[in-house]
Amino acid sequence: MTLLRAALAAAILLNALTATAASQRDLWGRPLLRDGWHVMVAFGWGGGPTSNGLMHSMEIGKSDRTTGATLAYNHLFILSDRLGKPANGSDMFGGHFLVLKLPLGSAGLVGKVGAGLGENVDLSDGFSARFGVGWTYGIDLHLALYPRSGLTLTALVVHAATVDRGHQLGLALGLGYSWF
């Protein structure tokens, strides 16, 4: 019975998400305004061969009024230390990325791709960061609660290549809030 309730709640939420996003209006029927500063903060769970733990993603940037495109700085990491780190895994990895976000039709989906500094952090004796190259890509799904903001479901892939750890890969899912 609990599984049936969860499935029904998920179906209702998905219907609300897609109906709201498809109309490009918020929950109250007002048109969305995506033409100012963009801020997004999301938390979730991420993992890969060298990580398993808390995912944090934070974006700050500017959205274009005519295209809906956003250019943003994204700080993204997966923290595994004391949270389920695989044997010989990384304490924390991720990066600092310049991200381009583009609307994918009118269904509230936004695709994003970015590149920049990949990072691996050793937390065994303080904070020791090593930098290399990194890249990320993913999809956001927005549920607009107001004309300029709403909930965001995010699915991300992050890569970081550093001298000390080599190539690391993580997949993450999160829930956050965005201001368009």
C-alpha positions as CSV (number, residue, x, y, z in Angstrom):
1,M,0.0,0.0,0.0
2,T,2.9,2.4,0.8
3,L,4.4,1.7,-2.6
4,L,1.1,2.5,-4.3
5,R,0.8,5.8,-2.4
6,A,4.4,6.7,-3.3
7,A,3.7,5.9,-7.0
8,L,0.5,8.0,-7.0
9,A,2.3,10.9,-5.3
10,A,5.1,10.7,-7.8
11,A,2.6,10.7,-10.7
12,I,0.7,13.8,-9.3
13,L,4.0,15.6,-8.8
14,L,5.3,14.7,-12.3
15,N,1.9,15.9,-13.8
16,A,2.2,19.2,-11.9
17,L,5.8,19.6,-13.0
18,T,5.2,19.0,-16.7
19,A,1.9,20.9,-16.8
20,T,3.5,24.0,-15.2
21,A,6.6,23.9,-17.3
22,A,4.8,23.2,-20.5
23,S,2.7,26.3,-20.2
24,Q,5.8,28.4,-19.2
25,R,3.7,29.7,-16.3
26,D,4.1,29.4,-12.5
27,L,1.7,27.4,-10.3
28,W,-0.6,30.4,-10.1
29,G,-0.8,30.9,-13.9
30,R,1.5,33.9,-14.1
31,P,4.1,34.0,-17.0
32,L,7.7,33.1,-16.1
33,L,10.3,35.8,-16.2
34,R,13.8,34.5,-17.1
35,D,15.7,37.6,-17.7
36,G,17.8,38.5,-14.7
37,W,20.3,37.1,-12.3
38,H,20.3,33.3,-12.1
39,V,21.1,31.6,-8.8
40,M,20.6,27.9,-8.1
41,V,21.5,25.8,-5.0
42,A,20.9,22.0,-4.9
43,F,21.8,19.1,-2.6
44,G,21.5,15.4,-3.3
45,W,23.5,12.2,-3.6
46,G,26.3,11.4,-6.0
47,G,28.6,8.5,-6.6
48,G,31.0,6.8,-8.9
49,P,34.0,4.5,-8.8
50,T,35.9,6.8,-6.4
51,S,33.1,8.6,-4.6
52,N,29.8,8.1,-2.8
53,G,28.2,10.9,-0.8
54,L,26.7,14.3,-0.6
55,M,26.4,16.3,-3.8
56,H,26.4,20.1,-3.7
57,S,25.8,22.3,-6.7
58,M,25.7,26.0,-6.7
59,E,25.3,28.3,-9.7
60,I,25.4,32.1,-10.1
61,G,25.0,33.8,-13.5
62,K,22.9,35.8,-15.9
63,S,19.9,34.7,-18.1
64,D,19.2,36.2,-21.5
65,R,15.7,37.5,-22.0
66,T,15.2,36.6,-25.7
67,T,16.8,33.1,-25.8
68,G,16.4,31.9,-22.2
69,A,20.1,30.9,-22.2
70,T,22.1,31.2,-19.0
71,L,25.8,31.6,-18.5
72,A,26.8,30.7,-15.0
73,Y,29.7,29.8,-12.7
74,N,29.0,26.4,-11.1
75,H,30.7,25.0,-8.1
76,L,29.9,21.3,-7.9
77,F,31.3,18.6,-5.7
78,I,30.7,15.2,-4.2
79,L,31.8,14.8,-0.6
80,S,32.5,11.2,0.3
81,D,34.5,11.6,3.5
82,R,32.7,9.8,6.4
83,L,29.6,9.3,4.1
84,G,30.2,6.0,2.4
85,K,33.5,6.6,0.6
86,P,34.6,3.5,-1.4
87,A,37.8,1.8,-0.4
88,N,40.7,3.9,-1.7
89,G,38.2,6.5,-2.8
90,S,38.4,10.3,-2.9
91,D,37.4,12.4,0.1
92,M,35.9,15.1,-2.1
93,F,36.0,15.9,-5.8
94,G,34.3,18.1,-8.3
95,G,35.2,21.4,-9.8
96,H,34.6,25.0,-10.7
97,F,33.0,25.3,-14.1
98,L,31.7,27.9,-16.6
99,V,28.3,26.5,-17.6
100,L,26.0,27.2,-20.5
101,K,22.4,26.4,-19.8
102,L,19.8,26.1,-22.7
103,P,16.1,25.5,-22.5
104,L,15.1,22.2,-24.2
105,G,11.8,23.0,-25.7
106,S,8.9,24.1,-23.5
107,A,8.7,21.2,-21.1
108,G,10.7,23.0,-18.3
109,L,13.8,21.0,-19.1
110,V,17.1,22.9,-19.2
111,G,20.3,21.2,-20.6
112,K,23.7,22.3,-19.3
113,V,27.3,21.8,-20.2
114,G,30.4,23.2,-18.6
115,A,34.1,23.0,-18.4
116,G,36.8,24.4,-16.1
117,L,39.0,23.4,-13.1
118,G,38.6,19.9,-11.9
119,E,39.4,19.4,-8.3
120,N,40.3,16.6,-5.9
121,V,40.5,17.3,-2.1
122,D,42.2,15.2,0.5
123,L,40.6,15.9,3.9
124,S,42.7,13.4,6.0
125,D,44.9,16.2,7.5
126,G,43.1,19.5,6.8
127,F,42.0,20.8,3.4
128,S,44.5,19.8,0.6
129,A,43.2,20.6,-2.9
130,R,44.7,19.5,-6.2
131,F,43.5,21.0,-9.4
132,G,43.3,19.8,-13.0
133,V,40.7,19.9,-15.7
134,G,37.1,19.1,-15.3
135,W,33.8,19.1,-17.2
136,T,30.2,18.6,-16.4
137,Y,26.8,18.1,-18.1
138,G,23.3,17.5,-17.1
139,I,19.6,18.3,-17.1
140,D,17.5,20.5,-14.8
141,L,13.7,20.3,-14.5
142,H,12.1,23.4,-13.1
143,L,8.8,23.6,-11.1
144,A,8.1,27.3,-11.1
145,L,6.4,28.4,-7.9
146,Y,6.6,32.1,-8.8
147,P,7.4,34.0,-12.0
148,R,11.1,34.3,-11.1
149,S,11.8,31.2,-9.0
150,G,11.0,27.6,-8.2
151,L,12.1,24.1,-7.3
152,T,14.7,22.4,-9.4
153,L,15.3,18.7,-9.9
154,T,18.8,18.2,-11.3
155,A,20.7,15.2,-12.8
156,L,24.4,15.8,-13.3
157,V,27.6,14.0,-14.5
158,V,30.9,15.4,-13.3
159,H,34.4,14.6,-14.4
160,A,37.7,15.7,-12.8
161,A,41.2,14.8,-14.0
162,T,43.9,15.7,-11.5
163,V,47.5,14.5,-11.2
164,D,47.1,12.9,-7.8
165,R,43.9,10.9,-8.6
166,G,43.7,10.7,-12.4
167,H,40.2,10.7,-14.0
168,Q,37.2,10.6,-11.6
169,L,33.6,10.3,-12.7
170,G,30.5,10.9,-10.6
171,L,26.7,10.8,-11.3
172,A,24.4,12.8,-9.0
173,L,20.8,13.6,-8.5
174,G,19.6,16.5,-6.4
175,L,16.8,18.8,-5.4
176,G,17.3,22.5,-5.1
177,Y,15.8,26.0,-5.6
178,S,16.4,28.3,-8.6
179,W,15.9,32.0,-9.1
180,F,15.7,32.6,-12.8
